[in-house]
Amino acid sequence: MNKAKGDFKDELTRLSEGKSLSLSVPKRTKNDHNTEYSFLQDIHNRCKNGDRPPVILWNLIPWNNYSLIHAIFVTRLQMFQRLGMDVVIVLHDKVMANMQHLNNASDQKVLLSVNNLRRWFTAAKLNPAKSEIFLESEICQMVEPDVILRWLPAIAHSSDSSQTEVRPMSVSSVLAKLFELLFETVLNVDFVLTGGRDATDIWNLVRLGLLQEHFIQDYKPPCVLSFPSIIHSAMPGDHDLNSPASTQDDDVTVFKDVNEIVNTVLGANDHYIEQIYDLFLIPQASPLSLRIDGVTIDSYETAKQKCDIKQLRKHAAQELADYFVKIKETG
């Protein structure tokens, strides 16, 4: 464990402050106000005592691409590794892939995507000594069929109980989450890194139901670290929060050269530029602020008040171009 182990709780809280990342723990009861503090204190004590490092999980659909959203997640995972966490990435190559409309892809294409992602993660300098990558199909082989059958009614009941508090959930989303919640337990993770706070709130209610009603023996829900909804398209006026960009032209990816990346960023919608700064560039800076042309900025909103908008776009474009070209060359 590195020197951060002594202030793990404070450092994690600092990293999750502000709008770039939120931290939440399913409460033991609906009126429990101390869960988050006690959870982090337990992790802090575990690190201090040199026990098992905390584990953070990222569930990922294996699209054959490495784009801005991958860079945002990987960069944040690197920060958690420096805090002493171990990273587990689950690539959903089977059930989840089919649910996400990859069912037309051959096994060979899915395998190619998986292998490419492994190379790109290495090129992005995700610490291999503190990282494990599993395929969904591998984890499913670790789970007995009767375990899945016990989880199904539990999650269905917990989801039904949440309907009065959140928007209705589709059958496919419930089934998809069944496997994610299973993986959290099988892999014994402490944290889950995800996107979309609304969705996180919904599934925290489901976790709360599973915990309170004792459907799953010895169930211990993880702490959830979630980004705000991330848009996947740089196209002007395009604010699709739910699916990857329809074409690679819509996004910054490892498949583009320097000029293509620069042109994509310079012509991007403002929300896309905002997340480049708030979710990618600024979180990497220390102490969570950048200096551009002698001006210190801690958010894109303040940057727009202090700096020329064109200069902000040029800076973002060059930073992304340098990053993705390096990933491409080394991966």
N, C-alpha and C positions, 0 to 999 in steps of 0.2 A: 504494500500500500504506500502511496506517496505521501508527501507532507500534508496533503489536503485532508487526510483522515481525521485529524483533530477537530476540524471545523466543518465536517461534512454537512451537517444540518443547516448551518448558516450559509454555506456556499451554495447548496442546492436551492435554498430559499431565494438567494440573490439571483441565481440564474433563471428562476421561474417568476421573478417579479416583472411587472409591466405587461404590455399587451402581446409580447412575442411568445410567451409560453405560460400556461396556467397549470397549477398543481392541485390535485384533489384526491382525497381518499374516501371510499365509501364509508359512511358513518355506521357505527355499530347499532345506533338507534337514530331515529329521525331528529331527535333533540340533542344528539351528541355533538358538542362543539370543540372537543379536545382531540378528536381522532387524528387530524393531520399532524398536530404537534407530537403526540405520543408515538405515531408511526415513525416520524423522522428521528425522534429521540432514540427509538429502538435501533434504527439503522445506524445512527451515529455511535451508539454504544457498541454495536457489533463491529463496526470498523475500528473503533478505538481498541477493542479487545483482540483484534487480529483474527476475528472469526471469518466465516464465508463472506466474500465480497458481495455487495448488493448486485443484483442482476436486472438489467433493463432489456425489454423485448420490443422489437419493431416487426410488425406484420406487414408483408409487402407482396403485391401481385407482381410476378416476374415479366413485366413488359420488357421487350428488348430495347431498352433505352436507358440513358442516364441523363436526367434533365435537372432543371433548377430545384424541383421538389426533392429529388434524391440528394442534391448537394446540401439543401437546408437540413434534412434529417441526418445525413452522415456527419456534417459539421457539428451538429448538436451532440450526436453520439460520441464524437471525439472529445468534446468537453466533459461529458460524463465519464469517459474512460480516464481522463486526467484526474477526476475526483476519486477514482478507485473502482468504478463500476465495471462489471463484465457485461459485454453486449451480446445478445442473442438475436439473430435475424431469422425469421421464418418466411421462406419463399413459398407462396401458396400455389403449388404446381398442379394440383388435382381438383379437389372439390371447389375450393375458392376460385380457381382459375376458370372452371366451367361456369360458375355463377357470375363471373365478371366478363362473360362473352368471349372467353378464349377457347371455347369448346371447338372452334373450327381450326385451331392450331394443332399441328401434329406434335407427337411426343418429342420428335427431334427438334422442332422449333422452340418448344418450351425449354428443353435441355440447353439449347444454344443461348437462350435468354438468361438462364440460370448461370451458365459458365461466364457469360459476358459480365453479368452483375458482380460475380465474384472477383473478376479481374479489375473492374472499375472501382470496387470498394477498396481493393489493395492499392490501386493507383491513387486513391483519395487519401491514403495513409490512415485508414481505420486500423488501429493497432491489432495485428493478427494474434498476438499473445493474449489479448483480452476480448477476443471475438469468436463466436461460433455461428455458423450458418447451417440451418436445417431446412430440409424440404418438408412440406406439409405431409407428403406421402410417407416420409420416414417416421414422423411423429405418430401418425395414425397407426402405424404398425406397433407402436409401443402401448397403444390403448386397447384394452379388451372390448369387444363389441357390446357386452352387457353394461360397461361403463357409459358408453354413448347413449344406450337406451335409458339409463337412469338419469342422465343429464337432460335428455330431450323434454320430458314432462316438467322437470324442475325449471328450465329456462322458459318454457312455454307459459307455465303458471306465473312466474315472476314477471314476464313480459305483459301478460294479461292484467296483472295487478297494477302495472304502471300506466295503463292506458288512460286513466283519468287525469294523469299529471303530465303526460307527454303525448306527442302526436302518435297516431297508430303506426305500428311497425308491420312491414310486409312479412310473409312467411319466409321468403328468401333471405331477408336480413336477419331474421331470428335464427335460421339454420346456419347462416354464415357465422354469426356471432357464437353459436354453439361451439364451433371448432376453435375459435379464438379463445374463448373462456376455458375450454379444455386444455389448450396449449399453455395458457397461463399457469394452470395447476400442474400439468405434467412436467413443465420445465422449471417449476418452483421459482417464478420470477417475482421481484419486488416492485418493479416499475414497468409500465407500458408507455411507450412513446407513440402518440397518435396525432391525427389531424382532425379538426372540426369539433369545436367545443360543444355545439348542440348535440352532436352524436355521442360525444363522451358523456354528457349529462344523462342522456337516455340510458346508456349502458351502465352507468354508475347506479342508477335506480334498479336495474336488473341485478347487478352485483349485490346491492343492498338487500334485495328480496331473497336472493340465494343465501346470504349470510344470516339474515334475521330468522328465516323460517327453517333453517337447518336442513335444507334439501340435500346438500352435499356435505358429507362428513369431513370435518377438519378443513373446510374451505376457508382460505385466507386470501381475500381479494387484494390485488396489487394497488399501489398508488398510480394514478394516471397523470401523465404529463402530456398536455395537448396544446398544439398550435391552434391559432384561429384558422378558419377555413382558408385554404390556399388555392388561388386560382392557377390553372394549368395552361392558360393561353395568354400570350402577350398582345394578341390582336386588339386594335382599338375598339372599345365598346364591348369587348367580350369578357364576361365575368362568370364563366362556368365554374362552379365550385365543386362539382361532383365527379367529373371524369377527366382523364388525361386529355391533352390537346388532341384535336381531331387529326392533325397532321403535324409533322416535325417542323413545318414552317411556322407554326403558331407558338413555338416555345424555344428556349435556349437548350440545346442538347449537345451531347458529346459528338454527334455526327456532323455538326456544323463547323466550318472553318472560321477564322478570326473575323473576316469581313461580314459573314452571315450573322455571327453572334452580335457584333457591334450594330449592324443594321436592325436586327430584331429588337434590341434593347432601346435604341434611339427612337424607334417607332412604336414602342409598347404603350399600352394603356397605363394610367397613373397608378392603379392598384398593383399592377405587376412591378413597377418601379419601387413602390412602397415596400413590398415584401422582400425585394432584393436587399434593401437597406435594413429593414426592421427584423427580418428573419434570417438573413445570411451574412451581410457585411458587419453590421454593428455588433451582433452577439459575439463575433470572433475577436473584436477589439477589446482592449483593456485600458481603462475600466468601463467597458460597454459604451464606448464613444469613439467617434472617428474625427480626424482632422482633415479637412479639405480646404485647400487654399488658405491655411492659417485659421480656419474657423472650426471650433469643436461642435459636433452634433451628436445627439443621443437618440434621435428618431428622425424619420423622414419628414414628419410634420414640422419639426423645428428647423430641419435643413432647408425646407422650402422658404422659410421666413428669413434665413440668413444667407443663403447661397443662390446663385443663378441656376435656374431650372435646367438649362442646357448643359451647364457644367456638371450638375448632378448626374444627368443621364450619361454624359461622356465618361465620368468616373466609374459609374456602375457598369457600363459597357466594357471598359478596359479591364476592370477587375474580373468580370465573368469570362471574358475572352481568355485572359491569362490562366484562369482556373481550369476551364474546360479543355483548352489546348494541352495543358500539362497532363490532365486525366487521359486524354486521347493518346498522347505520345508515350506515356509510361504504362498505359493499360493495354 
